[in-house]
Amino acid sequence: MGPIGPAQLSEWFDALAPPLVLYARQWMDAAPAEDVVQDVFVRLMSQRKAPANPKGWLFRCVRNAAISHLRSRSRRRRHHERLAAGGAAMFRPDPATAIDAAAAQEALTELPLELREVVVLRIWGQMKLREIAEITGRPVSTLMSRYQSALEKIRQRMVQPCKTKKT
């Protein structure tokens, strides 16, 4: 591809910044995640030509930057506890849907990172497993297993059996 024009950059930012921030939030709070995404877009602007797969490039750069940020601060465990304790909402409640947004967010944040990452990329990043494999460096078969496992864990967590009195 050729040089990146302002219109193209703006289009990518509008379309991809929200899922990129959500993706970065797997490793950090909202404000640093937004900073990482902005830094990656600045890096993209400085490229002489557009990457062959801009979406994949952006997600991979955000992933790498977020992990680097996390490692440099050595706070993985404390971050996960803060996230699980109630960070900004990942789900927006919609009265027209039957899903409890708070319960869905809690179920997602309780997943191990390797499962949660695949769900976030697949659903919010709207990425194919092949693209996720490029970003994470994991085989597609592993990612498919993780995705299915994550969905099953969320499904089990979200389904609440009917409580009745035993007589």
Phi and psi in radians as a Rosetta constraint file:
Dihedral C 1 N 2 CA 2 C 2 CIRCULARHARMONIC -1.529 0.35
Dihedral N 2 CA 2 C 2 N 3 CIRCULARHARMONIC -2.885 0.35
Dihedral C 2 N 3 CA 3 C 3 CIRCULARHARMONIC -1.078 0.35
Dihedral N 3 CA 3 C 3 N 4 CIRCULARHARMONIC 2.733 0.35
Dihedral C 3 N 4 CA 4 C 4 CIRCULARHARMONIC -1.604 0.35
Dihedral N 4 CA 4 C 4 N 5 CIRCULARHARMONIC 2.109 0.35
Dihedral C 4 N 5 CA 5 C 5 CIRCULARHARMONIC -1.527 0.35
Dihedral N 5 CA 5 C 5 N 6 CIRCULARHARMONIC 2.813 0.35
Dihedral C 5 N 6 CA 6 C 6 CIRCULARHARMONIC -1.034 0.35
Dihedral N 6 CA 6 C 6 N 7 CIRCULARHARMONIC -0.647 0.35
Dihedral C 6 N 7 CA 7 C 7 CIRCULARHARMONIC -1.155 0.35
Dihedral N 7 CA 7 C 7 N 8 CIRCULARHARMONIC -0.738 0.35
Dihedral C 7 N 8 CA 8 C 8 CIRCULARHARMONIC -1.139 0.35
Dihedral N 8 CA 8 C 8 N 9 CIRCULARHARMONIC -0.761 0.35
Dihedral C 8 N 9 CA 9 C 9 CIRCULARHARMONIC -1.073 0.35
Dihedral N 9 CA 9 C 9 N 10 CIRCULARHARMONIC -0.759 0.35
Dihedral C 9 N 10 CA 10 C 10 CIRCULARHARMONIC -1.095 0.35
Dihedral N 10 CA 10 C 10 N 11 CIRCULARHARMONIC -0.716 0.35
Dihedral C 10 N 11 CA 11 C 11 CIRCULARHARMONIC -1.106 0.35
Dihedral N 11 CA 11 C 11 N 12 CIRCULARHARMONIC -0.784 0.35
Dihedral C 11 N 12 CA 12 C 12 CIRCULARHARMONIC -1.112 0.35
Dihedral N 12 CA 12 C 12 N 13 CIRCULARHARMONIC -0.744 0.35
Dihedral C 12 N 13 CA 13 C 13 CIRCULARHARMONIC -1.092 0.35
Dihedral N 13 CA 13 C 13 N 14 CIRCULARHARMONIC -0.834 0.35
Dihedral C 13 N 14 CA 14 C 14 CIRCULARHARMONIC -1.052 0.35
Dihedral N 14 CA 14 C 14 N 15 CIRCULARHARMONIC -0.704 0.35
Dihedral C 14 N 15 CA 15 C 15 CIRCULARHARMONIC -1.395 0.35
Dihedral N 15 CA 15 C 15 N 16 CIRCULARHARMONIC -0.613 0.35
Dihedral C 15 N 16 CA 16 C 16 CIRCULARHARMONIC -1.930 0.35
Dihedral N 16 CA 16 C 16 N 17 CIRCULARHARMONIC -0.318 0.35
Dihedral C 16 N 17 CA 17 C 17 CIRCULARHARMONIC -1.026 0.35
Dihedral N 17 CA 17 C 17 N 18 CIRCULARHARMONIC -0.832 0.35
Dihedral C 17 N 18 CA 18 C 18 CIRCULARHARMONIC -1.031 0.35
Dihedral N 18 CA 18 C 18 N 19 CIRCULARHARMONIC -0.855 0.35
Dihedral C 18 N 19 CA 19 C 19 CIRCULARHARMONIC -1.176 0.35
Dihedral N 19 CA 19 C 19 N 20 CIRCULARHARMONIC -0.509 0.35
Dihedral C 19 N 20 CA 20 C 20 CIRCULARHARMONIC -1.164 0.35
Dihedral N 20 CA 20 C 20 N 21 CIRCULARHARMONIC -0.717 0.35
Dihedral C 20 N 21 CA 21 C 21 CIRCULARHARMONIC -1.120 0.35
Dihedral N 21 CA 21 C 21 N 22 CIRCULARHARMONIC -0.786 0.35
Dihedral C 21 N 22 CA 22 C 22 CIRCULARHARMONIC -1.047 0.35
Dihedral N 22 CA 22 C 22 N 23 CIRCULARHARMONIC -0.721 0.35
Dihedral C 22 N 23 CA 23 C 23 CIRCULARHARMONIC -1.097 0.35
Dihedral N 23 CA 23 C 23 N 24 CIRCULARHARMONIC -0.799 0.35
Dihedral C 23 N 24 CA 24 C 24 CIRCULARHARMONIC -1.125 0.35
Dihedral N 24 CA 24 C 24 N 25 CIRCULARHARMONIC -0.481 0.35
Dihedral C 24 N 25 CA 25 C 25 CIRCULARHARMONIC -1.165 0.35
Dihedral N 25 CA 25 C 25 N 26 CIRCULARHARMONIC -0.156 0.35
Dihedral C 25 N 26 CA 26 C 26 CIRCULARHARMONIC -1.142 0.35
Dihedral N 26 CA 26 C 26 N 27 CIRCULARHARMONIC -0.414 0.35
Dihedral C 26 N 27 CA 27 C 27 CIRCULARHARMONIC -1.996 0.35
Dihedral N 27 CA 27 C 27 N 28 CIRCULARHARMONIC -0.234 0.35
Dihedral C 27 N 28 CA 28 C 28 CIRCULARHARMONIC -2.707 0.35
Dihedral N 28 CA 28 C 28 N 29 CIRCULARHARMONIC 2.979 0.35
Dihedral C 28 N 29 CA 29 C 29 CIRCULARHARMONIC -1.235 0.35
Dihedral N 29 CA 29 C 29 N 30 CIRCULARHARMONIC 3.014 0.35
Dihedral C 29 N 30 CA 30 C 30 CIRCULARHARMONIC -1.069 0.35
Dihedral N 30 CA 30 C 30 N 31 CIRCULARHARMONIC -0.830 0.35
Dihedral C 30 N 31 CA 31 C 31 CIRCULARHARMONIC -1.107 0.35
Dihedral N 31 CA 31 C 31 N 32 CIRCULARHARMONIC -0.854 0.35
Dihedral C 31 N 32 CA 32 C 32 CIRCULARHARMONIC -1.125 0.35
Dihedral N 32 CA 32 C 32 N 33 CIRCULARHARMONIC -0.554 0.35
Dihedral C 32 N 33 CA 33 C 33 CIRCULARHARMONIC -1.111 0.35
Dihedral N 33 CA 33 C 33 N 34 CIRCULARHARMONIC -0.740 0.35
Dihedral C 33 N 34 CA 34 C 34 CIRCULARHARMONIC -1.104 0.35
Dihedral N 34 CA 34 C 34 N 35 CIRCULARHARMONIC -0.680 0.35
Dihedral C 34 N 35 CA 35 C 35 CIRCULARHARMONIC -1.103 0.35
Dihedral N 35 CA 35 C 35 N 36 CIRCULARHARMONIC -0.747 0.35
Dihedral C 35 N 36 CA 36 C 36 CIRCULARHARMONIC -1.078 0.35
Dihedral N 36 CA 36 C 36 N 37 CIRCULARHARMONIC -0.782 0.35
Dihedral C 36 N 37 CA 37 C 37 CIRCULARHARMONIC -1.100 0.35
Dihedral N 37 CA 37 C 37 N 38 CIRCULARHARMONIC -0.754 0.35
Dihedral C 37 N 38 CA 38 C 38 CIRCULARHARMONIC -1.101 0.35
Dihedral N 38 CA 38 C 38 N 39 CIRCULARHARMONIC -0.727 0.35
Dihedral C 38 N 39 CA 39 C 39 CIRCULARHARMONIC -1.076 0.35
Dihedral N 39 CA 39 C 39 N 40 CIRCULARHARMONIC -0.684 0.35
Dihedral C 39 N 40 CA 40 C 40 CIRCULARHARMONIC -1.169 0.35
Dihedral N 40 CA 40 C 40 N 41 CIRCULARHARMONIC -0.683 0.35
Dihedral C 40 N 41 CA 41 C 41 CIRCULARHARMONIC -1.164 0.35
Dihedral N 41 CA 41 C 41 N 42 CIRCULARHARMONIC -0.601 0.35
Dihedral C 41 N 42 CA 42 C 42 CIRCULARHARMONIC -1.112 0.35
Dihedral N 42 CA 42 C 42 N 43 CIRCULARHARMONIC -0.730 0.35
Dihedral C 42 N 43 CA 43 C 43 CIRCULARHARMONIC -1.074 0.35
Dihedral N 43 CA 43 C 43 N 44 CIRCULARHARMONIC -0.692 0.35
Dihedral C 43 N 44 CA 44 C 44 CIRCULARHARMONIC -1.110 0.35
Dihedral N 44 CA 44 C 44 N 45 CIRCULARHARMONIC -0.707 0.35
Dihedral C 44 N 45 CA 45 C 45 CIRCULARHARMONIC -1.078 0.35
Dihedral N 45 CA 45 C 45 N 46 CIRCULARHARMONIC -0.540 0.35
Dihedral C 45 N 46 CA 46 C 46 CIRCULARHARMONIC -1.447 0.35
Dihedral N 46 CA 46 C 46 N 47 CIRCULARHARMONIC -0.080 0.35
Dihedral C 46 N 47 CA 47 C 47 CIRCULARHARMONIC -1.238 0.35
Dihedral N 47 CA 47 C 47 N 48 CIRCULARHARMONIC 2.461 0.35
Dihedral C 47 N 48 CA 48 C 48 CIRCULARHARMONIC -1.209 0.35
Dihedral N 48 CA 48 C 48 N 49 CIRCULARHARMONIC -0.594 0.35
Dihedral C 48 N 49 CA 49 C 49 CIRCULARHARMONIC -2.457 0.35
Dihedral N 49 CA 49 C 49 N 50 CIRCULARHARMONIC 2.764 0.35
Dihedral C 49 N 50 CA 50 C 50 CIRCULARHARMONIC -1.191 0.35
Dihedral N 50 CA 50 C 50 N 51 CIRCULARHARMONIC 2.510 0.35
Dihedral C 50 N 51 CA 51 C 51 CIRCULARHARMONIC -1.121 0.35
Dihedral N 51 CA 51 C 51 N 52 CIRCULARHARMONIC 2.734 0.35
Dihedral C 51 N 52 CA 52 C 52 CIRCULARHARMONIC -1.057 0.35
Dihedral N 52 CA 52 C 52 N 53 CIRCULARHARMONIC -0.662 0.35
Dihedral C 52 N 53 CA 53 C 53 CIRCULARHARMONIC -2.187 0.35
Dihedral N 53 CA 53 C 53 N 54 CIRCULARHARMONIC 1.482 0.35
Dihedral C 53 N 54 CA 54 C 54 CIRCULARHARMONIC -0.977 0.35
Dihedral N 54 CA 54 C 54 N 55 CIRCULARHARMONIC -0.736 0.35
Dihedral C 54 N 55 CA 55 C 55 CIRCULARHARMONIC -1.082 0.35
Dihedral N 55 CA 55 C 55 N 56 CIRCULARHARMONIC -0.847 0.35
Dihedral C 55 N 56 CA 56 C 56 CIRCULARHARMONIC -1.100 0.35
Dihedral N 56 CA 56 C 56 N 57 CIRCULARHARMONIC -0.713 0.35
Dihedral C 56 N 57 CA 57 C 57 CIRCULARHARMONIC -1.061 0.35
Dihedral N 57 CA 57 C 57 N 58 CIRCULARHARMONIC -0.806 0.35
Dihedral C 57 N 58 CA 58 C 58 CIRCULARHARMONIC -1.104 0.35
Dihedral N 58 CA 58 C 58 N 59 CIRCULARHARMONIC -0.811 0.35
Dihedral C 58 N 59 CA 59 C 59 CIRCULARHARMONIC -1.124 0.35
Dihedral N 59 CA 59 C 59 N 60 CIRCULARHARMONIC -0.719 0.35
Dihedral C 59 N 60 CA 60 C 60 CIRCULARHARMONIC -1.127 0.35
Dihedral N 60 CA 60 C 60 N 61 CIRCULARHARMONIC -0.763 0.35
Dihedral C 60 N 61 CA 61 C 61 CIRCULARHARMONIC -1.127 0.35
Dihedral N 61 CA 61 C 61 N 62 CIRCULARHARMONIC -0.724 0.35
Dihedral C 61 N 62 CA 62 C 62 CIRCULARHARMONIC -1.111 0.35
Dihedral N 62 CA 62 C 62 N 63 CIRCULARHARMONIC -0.743 0.35
Dihedral C 62 N 63 CA 63 C 63 CIRCULARHARMONIC -1.034 0.35
Dihedral N 63 CA 63 C 63 N 64 CIRCULARHARMONIC -0.890 0.35
Dihedral C 63 N 64 CA 64 C 64 CIRCULARHARMONIC -1.080 0.35
Dihedral N 64 CA 64 C 64 N 65 CIRCULARHARMONIC -0.758 0.35
Dihedral C 64 N 65 CA 65 C 65 CIRCULARHARMONIC -1.147 0.35
Dihedral N 65 CA 65 C 65 N 66 CIRCULARHARMONIC -0.704 0.35
Dihedral C 65 N 66 CA 66 C 66 CIRCULARHARMONIC -1.157 0.35
Dihedral N 66 CA 66 C 66 N 67 CIRCULARHARMONIC -0.749 0.35
Dihedral C 66 N 67 CA 67 C 67 CIRCULARHARMONIC -1.150 0.35
Dihedral N 67 CA 67 C 67 N 68 CIRCULARHARMONIC -0.706 0.35
Dihedral C 67 N 68 CA 68 C 68 CIRCULARHARMONIC -1.075 0.35
Dihedral N 68 CA 68 C 68 N 69 CIRCULARHARMONIC -0.747 0.35
Dihedral C 68 N 69 CA 69 C 69 CIRCULARHARMONIC -1.052 0.35
Dihedral N 69 CA 69 C 69 N 70 CIRCULARHARMONIC -0.784 0.35
Dihedral C 69 N 70 CA 70 C 70 CIRCULARHARMONIC -1.107 0.35
Dihedral N 70 CA 70 C 70 N 71 CIRCULARHARMONIC -0.811 0.35
Dihedral C 70 N 71 CA 71 C 71 CIRCULARHARMONIC -1.089 0.35
Dihedral N 71 CA 71 C 71 N 72 CIRCULARHARMONIC -0.716 0.35
Dihedral C 71 N 72 CA 72 C 72 CIRCULARHARMONIC -1.145 0.35
Dihedral N 72 CA 72 C 72 N 73 CIRCULARHARMONIC -0.479 0.35
Dihedral C 72 N 73 CA 73 C 73 CIRCULARHARMONIC -1.737 0.35
Dihedral N 73 CA 73 C 73 N 74 CIRCULARHARMONIC -0.164 0.35
Dihedral C 73 N 74 CA 74 C 74 CIRCULARHARMONIC 0.870 0.35
Dihedral N 74 CA 74 C 74 N 75 CIRCULARHARMONIC 0.797 0.35
Dihedral C 74 N 75 CA 75 C 75 CIRCULARHARMONIC -2.192 0.35
Dihedral N 75 CA 75 C 75 N 76 CIRCULARHARMONIC 0.534 0.35
Dihedral C 75 N 76 CA 76 C 76 CIRCULARHARMONIC -0.994 0.35
Dihedral N 76 CA 76 C 76 N 77 CIRCULARHARMONIC -0.856 0.35
Dihedral C 76 N 77 CA 77 C 77 CIRCULARHARMONIC -1.142 0.35
Dihedral N 77 CA 77 C 77 N 78 CIRCULARHARMONIC -0.793 0.35
Dihedral C 77 N 78 CA 78 C 78 CIRCULARHARMONIC -1.127 0.35
Dihedral N 78 CA 78 C 78 N 79 CIRCULARHARMONIC -0.654 0.35
Dihedral C 78 N 79 CA 79 C 79 CIRCULARHARMONIC -1.086 0.35
Dihedral N 79 CA 79 C 79 N 80 CIRCULARHARMONIC -0.809 0.35
Dihedral C 79 N 80 CA 80 C 80 CIRCULARHARMONIC -1.059 0.35
Dihedral N 80 CA 80 C 80 N 81 CIRCULARHARMONIC -0.687 0.35
Dihedral C 80 N 81 CA 81 C 81 CIRCULARHARMONIC -1.128 0.35
Dihedral N 81 CA 81 C 81 N 82 CIRCULARHARMONIC -0.738 0.35
Dihedral C 81 N 82 CA 82 C 82 CIRCULARHARMONIC -1.135 0.35
Dihedral N 82 CA 82 C 82 N 83 CIRCULARHARMONIC -0.725 0.35
Dihedral C 82 N 83 CA 83 C 83 CIRCULARHARMONIC -1.106 0.35
Dihedral N 83 CA 83 C 83 N 84 CIRCULARHARMONIC -0.798 0.35
Dihedral C 83 N 84 CA 84 C 84 CIRCULARHARMONIC -1.166 0.35
Dihedral N 84 CA 84 C 84 N 85 CIRCULARHARMONIC -0.486 0.35
Dihedral C 84 N 85 CA 85 C 85 CIRCULARHARMONIC -1.373 0.35
Dihedral N 85 CA 85 C 85 N 86 CIRCULARHARMONIC -0.159 0.35
Dihedral C 85 N 86 CA 86 C 86 CIRCULARHARMONIC 2.202 0.35
Dihedral N 86 CA 86 C 86 N 87 CIRCULARHARMONIC 1.235 0.35
Dihedral C 86 N 87 CA 87 C 87 CIRCULARHARMONIC -1.408 0.35
Dihedral N 87 CA 87 C 87 N 88 CIRCULARHARMONIC -2.903 0.35
Dihedral C 87 N 88 CA 88 C 88 CIRCULARHARMONIC -1.105 0.35
Dihedral N 88 CA 88 C 88 N 89 CIRCULARHARMONIC 2.608 0.35
Dihedral C 88 N 89 CA 89 C 89 CIRCULARHARMONIC -1.109 0.35
Dihedral N 89 CA 89 C 89 N 90 CIRCULARHARMONIC 2.278 0.35
Dihedral C 89 N 90 CA 90 C 90 CIRCULARHARMONIC -1.557 0.35
Dihedral N 90 CA 90 C 90 N 91 CIRCULARHARMONIC -0.399 0.35
Dihedral C 90 N 91 CA 91 C 91 CIRCULARHARMONIC -1.985 0.35
Dihedral N 91 CA 91 C 91 N 92 CIRCULARHARMONIC 2.465 0.35
Dihedral C 91 N 92 CA 92 C 92 CIRCULARHARMONIC -1.802 0.35
Dihedral N 92 CA 92 C 92 N 93 CIRCULARHARMONIC 2.118 0.35
Dihedral C 92 N 93 CA 93 C 93 CIRCULARHARMONIC -1.059 0.35
Dihedral N 93 CA 93 C 93 N 94 CIRCULARHARMONIC 2.401 0.35
Dihedral C 93 N 94 CA 94 C 94 CIRCULARHARMONIC -2.322 0.35
Dihedral N 94 CA 94 C 94 N 95 CIRCULARHARMONIC 1.989 0.35
Dihedral C 94 N 95 CA 95 C 95 CIRCULARHARMONIC -1.049 0.35
Dihedral N 95 CA 95 C 95 N 96 CIRCULARHARMONIC -0.359 0.35
Dihedral C 95 N 96 CA 96 C 96 CIRCULARHARMONIC -1.364 0.35
Dihedral N 96 CA 96 C 96 N 97 CIRCULARHARMONIC -0.224 0.35
Dihedral C 96 N 97 CA 97 C 97 CIRCULARHARMONIC -1.792 0.35
Dihedral N 97 CA 97 C 97 N 98 CIRCULARHARMONIC 2.788 0.35
Dihedral C 97 N 98 CA 98 C 98 CIRCULARHARMONIC -1.631 0.35
Dihedral N 98 CA 98 C 98 N 99 CIRCULARHARMONIC 0.023 0.35
Dihedral C 98 N 99 CA 99 C 99 CIRCULARHARMONIC -1.556 0.35
Dihedral N 99 CA 99 C 99 N 100 CIRCULARHARMONIC 2.426 0.35
Dihedral C 99 N 100 CA 100 C 100 CIRCULARHARMONIC -1.485 0.35
Dihedral N 100 CA 100 C 100 N 101 CIRCULARHARMONIC 1.903 0.35
Dihedral C 100 N 101 CA 101 C 101 CIRCULARHARMONIC -1.051 0.35
Dihedral N 101 CA 101 C 101 N 102 CIRCULARHARMONIC -0.714 0.35
Dihedral C 101 N 102 CA 102 C 102 CIRCULARHARMONIC -1.136 0.35
Dihedral N 102 CA 102 C 102 N 103 CIRCULARHARMONIC -0.740 0.35
Dihedral C 102 N 103 CA 103 C 103 CIRCULARHARMONIC -1.159 0.35
Dihedral N 103 CA 103 C 103 N 104 CIRCULARHARMONIC -0.670 0.35
Dihedral C 103 N 104 CA 104 C 104 CIRCULARHARMONIC -1.144 0.35
Dihedral N 104 CA 104 C 104 N 105 CIRCULARHARMONIC -0.740 0.35
Dihedral C 104 N 105 CA 105 C 105 CIRCULARHARMONIC -1.110 0.35
Dihedral N 105 CA 105 C 105 N 106 CIRCULARHARMONIC -0.752 0.35
Dihedral C 105 N 106 CA 106 C 106 CIRCULARHARMONIC -1.096 0.35
Dihedral N 106 CA 106 C 106 N 107 CIRCULARHARMONIC -0.755 0.35
Dihedral C 106 N 107 CA 107 C 107 CIRCULARHARMONIC -1.085 0.35
Dihedral N 107 CA 107 C 107 N 108 CIRCULARHARMONIC -0.700 0.35
Dihedral C 107 N 108 CA 108 C 108 CIRCULARHARMONIC -1.177 0.35
Dihedral N 108 CA 108 C 108 N 109 CIRCULARHARMONIC -0.784 0.35
Dihedral C 108 N 109 CA 109 C 109 CIRCULARHARMONIC -1.227 0.35
Dihedral N 109 CA 109 C 109 N 110 CIRCULARHARMONIC -0.349 0.35
Dihedral C 109 N 110 CA 110 C 110 CIRCULARHARMONIC -1.429 0.35
Dihedral N 110 CA 110 C 110 N 111 CIRCULARHARMONIC -0.214 0.35
Dihedral C 110 N 111 CA 111 C 111 CIRCULARHARMONIC -1.204 0.35
Dihedral N 111 CA 111 C 111 N 112 CIRCULARHARMONIC 2.586 0.35
Dihedral C 111 N 112 CA 112 C 112 CIRCULARHARMONIC -1.060 0.35
Dihedral N 112 CA 112 C 112 N 113 CIRCULARHARMONIC 2.636 0.35
Dihedral C 112 N 113 CA 113 C 113 CIRCULARHARMONIC -0.912 0.35
Dihedral N 113 CA 113 C 113 N 114 CIRCULARHARMONIC -0.745 0.35
Dihedral C 113 N 114 CA 114 C 114 CIRCULARHARMONIC -1.159 0.35
Dihedral N 114 CA 114 C 114 N 115 CIRCULARHARMONIC -0.462 0.35
Dihedral C 114 N 115 CA 115 C 115 CIRCULARHARMONIC -1.435 0.35
Dihedral N 115 CA 115 C 115 N 116 CIRCULARHARMONIC -0.782 0.35
Dihedral C 115 N 116 CA 116 C 116 CIRCULARHARMONIC -1.055 0.35
Dihedral N 116 CA 116 C 116 N 117 CIRCULARHARMONIC -0.701 0.35
Dihedral C 116 N 117 CA 117 C 117 CIRCULARHARMONIC -1.034 0.35
Dihedral N 117 CA 117 C 117 N 118 CIRCULARHARMONIC -0.769 0.35
Dihedral C 117 N 118 CA 118 C 118 CIRCULARHARMONIC -1.143 0.35
Dihedral N 118 CA 118 C 118 N 119 CIRCULARHARMONIC -0.728 0.35
Dihedral C 118 N 119 CA 119 C 119 CIRCULARHARMONIC -1.100 0.35
Dihedral N 119 CA 119 C 119 N 120 CIRCULARHARMONIC -0.801 0.35
Dihedral C 119 N 120 CA 120 C 120 CIRCULARHARMONIC -1.093 0.35
Dihedral N 120 CA 120 C 120 N 121 CIRCULARHARMONIC -0.792 0.35
Dihedral C 120 N 121 CA 121 C 121 CIRCULARHARMONIC -1.148 0.35
Dihedral N 121 CA 121 C 121 N 122 CIRCULARHARMONIC -0.715 0.35
Dihedral C 121 N 122 CA 122 C 122 CIRCULARHARMONIC -1.219 0.35
Dihedral N 122 CA 122 C 122 N 123 CIRCULARHARMONIC -0.796 0.35
Dihedral C 122 N 123 CA 123 C 123 CIRCULARHARMONIC -1.524 0.35
Dihedral N 123 CA 123 C 123 N 124 CIRCULARHARMONIC -1.005 0.35
Dihedral C 123 N 124 CA 124 C 124 CIRCULARHARMONIC -1.405 0.35
Dihedral N 124 CA 124 C 124 N 125 CIRCULARHARMONIC -0.578 0.35
Dihedral C 124 N 125 CA 125 C 125 CIRCULARHARMONIC -1.423 0.35
Dihedral N 125 CA 125 C 125 N 126 CIRCULARHARMONIC -0.212 0.35
Dihedral C 125 N 126 CA 126 C 126 CIRCULARHARMONIC 0.864 0.35
Dihedral N 126 CA 126 C 126 N 127 CIRCULARHARMONIC 0.844 0.35
Dihedral C 126 N 127 CA 127 C 127 CIRCULARHARMONIC -1.887 0.35
Dihedral N 127 CA 127 C 127 N 128 CIRCULARHARMONIC 2.650 0.35
Dihedral C 127 N 128 CA 128 C 128 CIRCULARHARMONIC -1.423 0.35
Dihedral N 128 CA 128 C 128 N 129 CIRCULARHARMONIC 2.752 0.35
Dihedral C 128 N 129 CA 129 C 129 CIRCULARHARMONIC -1.031 0.35
Dihedral N 129 CA 129 C 129 N 130 CIRCULARHARMONIC -0.601 0.35
Dihedral C 129 N 130 CA 130 C 130 CIRCULARHARMONIC -1.076 0.35
Dihedral N 130 CA 130 C 130 N 131 CIRCULARHARMONIC -0.727 0.35
Dihedral C 130 N 131 CA 131 C 131 CIRCULARHARMONIC -1.178 0.35
Dihedral N 131 CA 131 C 131 N 132 CIRCULARHARMONIC -0.690 0.35
Dihedral C 131 N 132 CA 132 C 132 CIRCULARHARMONIC -1.126 0.35
Dihedral N 132 CA 132 C 132 N 133 CIRCULARHARMONIC -0.652 0.35
Dihedral C 132 N 133 CA 133 C 133 CIRCULARHARMONIC -1.073 0.35
Dihedral N 133 CA 133 C 133 N 134 CIRCULARHARMONIC -0.688 0.35
Dihedral C 133 N 134 CA 134 C 134 CIRCULARHARMONIC -1.129 0.35
Dihedral N 134 CA 134 C 134 N 135 CIRCULARHARMONIC -0.660 0.35
Dihedral C 134 N 135 CA 135 C 135 CIRCULARHARMONIC -1.283 0.35
Dihedral N 135 CA 135 C 135 N 136 CIRCULARHARMONIC -0.791 0.35
Dihedral C 135 N 136 CA 136 C 136 CIRCULARHARMONIC -1.588 0.35
Dihedral N 136 CA 136 C 136 N 137 CIRCULARHARMONIC -0.312 0.35
Dihedral C 136 N 137 CA 137 C 137 CIRCULARHARMONIC 1.321 0.35
Dihedral N 137 CA 137 C 137 N 138 CIRCULARHARMONIC 0.352 0.35
Dihedral C 137 N 138 CA 138 C 138 CIRCULARHARMONIC -1.869 0.35
Dihedral N 138 CA 138 C 138 N 139 CIRCULARHARMONIC 2.637 0.35
Dihedral C 138 N 139 CA 139 C 139 CIRCULARHARMONIC -1.134 0.35
Dihedral N 139 CA 139 C 139 N 140 CIRCULARHARMONIC 2.593 0.35
Dihedral C 139 N 140 CA 140 C 140 CIRCULARHARMONIC -1.011 0.35
Dihedral N 140 CA 140 C 140 N 141 CIRCULARHARMONIC -0.691 0.35
Dihedral C 140 N 141 CA 141 C 141 CIRCULARHARMONIC -1.089 0.35
Dihedral N 141 CA 141 C 141 N 142 CIRCULARHARMONIC -0.685 0.35
Dihedral C 141 N 142 CA 142 C 142 CIRCULARHARMONIC -1.137 0.35
Dihedral N 142 CA 142 C 142 N 143 CIRCULARHARMONIC -0.757 0.35
Dihedral C 142 N 143 CA 143 C 143 CIRCULARHARMONIC -1.135 0.35
Dihedral N 143 CA 143 C 143 N 144 CIRCULARHARMONIC -0.675 0.35
Dihedral C 143 N 144 CA 144 C 144 CIRCULARHARMONIC -1.109 0.35
Dihedral N 144 CA 144 C 144 N 145 CIRCULARHARMONIC -0.761 0.35
Dihedral C 144 N 145 CA 145 C 145 CIRCULARHARMONIC -1.080 0.35
Dihedral N 145 CA 145 C 145 N 146 CIRCULARHARMONIC -0.752 0.35
Dihedral C 145 N 146 CA 146 C 146 CIRCULARHARMONIC -1.122 0.35
Dihedral N 146 CA 146 C 146 N 147 CIRCULARHARMONIC -0.737 0.35
Dihedral C 146 N 147 CA 147 C 147 CIRCULARHARMONIC -1.090 0.35
Dihedral N 147 CA 147 C 147 N 148 CIRCULARHARMONIC -0.837 0.35
Dihedral C 147 N 148 CA 148 C 148 CIRCULARHARMONIC -1.098 0.35
Dihedral N 148 CA 148 C 148 N 149 CIRCULARHARMONIC -0.736 0.35
Dihedral C 148 N 149 CA 149 C 149 CIRCULARHARMONIC -1.088 0.35
Dihedral N 149 CA 149 C 149 N 150 CIRCULARHARMONIC -0.767 0.35
Dihedral C 149 N 150 CA 150 C 150 CIRCULARHARMONIC -1.075 0.35
Dihedral N 150 CA 150 C 150 N 151 CIRCULARHARMONIC -0.812 0.35
Dihedral C 150 N 151 CA 151 C 151 CIRCULARHARMONIC -1.096 0.35
Dihedral N 151 CA 151 C 151 N 152 CIRCULARHARMONIC -0.670 0.35
Dihedral C 151 N 152 CA 152 C 152 CIRCULARHARMONIC -1.146 0.35
Dihedral N 152 CA 152 C 152 N 153 CIRCULARHARMONIC -0.733 0.35
Dihedral C 152 N 153 CA 153 C 153 CIRCULARHARMONIC -1.126 0.35
Dihedral N 153 CA 153 C 153 N 154 CIRCULARHARMONIC -0.711 0.35
Dihedral C 153 N 154 CA 154 C 154 CIRCULARHARMONIC -1.139 0.35
Dihedral N 154 CA 154 C 154 N 155 CIRCULARHARMONIC -0.783 0.35
Dihedral C 154 N 155 CA 155 C 155 CIRCULARHARMONIC -1.028 0.35
Dihedral N 155 CA 155 C 155 N 156 CIRCULARHARMONIC -0.807 0.35
Dihedral C 155 N 156 CA 156 C 156 CIRCULARHARMONIC -1.077 0.35
Dihedral N 156 CA 156 C 156 N 157 CIRCULARHARMONIC -0.691 0.35
Dihedral C 156 N 157 CA 157 C 157 CIRCULARHARMONIC -1.217 0.35
Dihedral N 157 CA 157 C 157 N 158 CIRCULARHARMONIC -0.635 0.35
Dihedral C 157 N 158 CA 158 C 158 CIRCULARHARMONIC -1.404 0.35
Dihedral N 158 CA 158 C 158 N 159 CIRCULARHARMONIC -0.488 0.35
Dihedral C 158 N 159 CA 159 C 159 CIRCULARHARMONIC -1.414 0.35
Dihedral N 159 CA 159 C 159 N 160 CIRCULARHARMONIC 2.084 0.35
Dihedral C 159 N 160 CA 160 C 160 CIRCULARHARMONIC -1.930 0.35
Dihedral N 160 CA 160 C 160 N 161 CIRCULARHARMONIC 2.040 0.35
Dihedral C 160 N 161 CA 161 C 161 CIRCULARHARMONIC -1.107 0.35
Dihedral N 161 CA 161 C 161 N 162 CIRCULARHARMONIC 2.614 0.35
Dihedral C 161 N 162 CA 162 C 162 CIRCULARHARMONIC -1.192 0.35
Dihedral N 162 CA 162 C 162 N 163 CIRCULARHARMONIC 2.211 0.35
Dihedral C 162 N 163 CA 163 C 163 CIRCULARHARMONIC -1.638 0.35
Dihedral N 163 CA 163 C 163 N 164 CIRCULARHARMONIC 2.107 0.35
Dihedral C 163 N 164 CA 164 C 164 CIRCULARHARMONIC -2.230 0.35
Dihedral N 164 CA 164 C 164 N 165 CIRCULARHARMONIC 2.728 0.35
Dihedral C 164 N 165 CA 165 C 165 CIRCULARHARMONIC -1.354 0.35
Dihedral N 165 CA 165 C 165 N 166 CIRCULARHARMONIC 2.374 0.35
Dihedral C 165 N 166 CA 166 C 166 CIRCULARHARMONIC -1.521 0.35
Dihedral N 166 CA 166 C 166 N 167 CIRCULARHARMONIC 2.369 0.35
